[in-house]
């Protein structure tokens, strides 16, 4: 099984496209597209099945990471402006990206309206041969994401403290 894409709700599509392209380096492959609630097309029927009657419409944009994983951004007509994380609820908690420009991505995240949620952590602080770093961040709309300096497999293939 391979990861194909993830969908995120955002509060402002233009700001989201700017953030995800400029701060995180994603490539826009389909710009801001308006979808209206209707039953005449296949996409209209699919959206009603997913969002239910009365969703009214949304804007959508499609992006990809450098390794080809898709990121769909959804700006619903009726929406909150910010995601409130509720750690007592089930569901997707965060997504994670990997970069060679760790400090640069953190700086761009803050510059473009995101937040740093914690100090940078080293998974193996006792071992200079494994300088694996991570940090939790959030986009301007409150969606949490994690940033890794190394691959998932490298990070977890051995014990860490």
Secondary structure, DSSP 4 states (H G I P E B T S, - for coil): ----EEEEE-S-HHHHHHIIIIIT--EEEEEEEEEE--SSSHHHHHHHHHH-TT--EEEEEEEE-TT--EEEEEEESS--SS----TTS-S---EEEE-S-HHHHHHHHHHTT-EE-S--EETTTT-TT---EEEEEE-TTS-EEEEESS-HHHHHSS---
